[in-house]
């Protein structure tokens, strides 16, 4: 059994999983609203359940990774995802769709966390390089998925079954890759006994109040920003299509987003070498996200939505990483 995993096999897996994940969120709101005839409030609750299940899946997978065979966990997650998607191929009406979509969110969160955990086991590469490549593969998967999800959805006459069929087949192919190339040896070390007084002292250690204020301020700010940012991937699909713009062109907005993230990352690294004030970067990023909604006020033609997405991506790409690092 190998001690580590080859980077290229890991990146192929990251690409496939995010490809499948990016087949879901661009069309969920518009499908629930236009085809299942539910309100935007209900569509938002479905996405909330999907995202919540994603977090739960990530949390459970992270705990289990250190206790059980990671390859087995990956295969089990893929099998669960495939079964769920094939159910959606067969039946995707209400209320089957939101229930199955929640399960898809759980398994996608499961798989993403396992991939990140596998990233710590890549041999022969610096850890920063590995996770930069994972980030790149994630965005590459989104670029390819969003570029085809719109045309496929329209070709399938606004049915999601063919999309889940394609994703399920890709995951079946990925199971073969995992079975062959994801064999790694996980070393589990027993934690040494710690003096009881040391444990008590660790429990009573508290962060300074200014640090706590900074952390909570950043946390609340990120939640507010993310609520605004997520409108683009949820309600915006209905808003755009109501302006007579096709689903193909809406999904193309996210293709532009992914391409910009990939292409701008090297430029952002250069900018960060010269701009040392992290707070300034955060303020600029927040202003960029705010301006994207100002653009939407005037959006009647498609190019206005493209401009809004460009401004949003510039703000998010410049502000979000710095906000995370700063906190």
Secondary structure by P-SEA (a helix, b strand, c coil): ccccccaaaaaaaaaaaaaaaaaccccaaaaacccccccaaaaaaaaaaaaaaaaaaaaaaaaacccccaaaaaaaaaaaaaaaaaaaaacccaaaaaaaaaaaaaaaaaaaaaaaaaaaacccccaaaaaaaaaaaaaaaaaaaaacaaaaaaaacccaaaaaaaaaaaaaaaaaaaacccbbbbbbbccccccaaaaaaaaaccccaaaaaaaaaaaaaaaaaaaaaaccccaaaaaaaaacccaaaaaaaaaaaaaaaaaaaaaaaaaaaccccaaaaaaaaaaaaaaaaaaaaacccaaaaaaaaaaaaaaaaacaaaaaaac
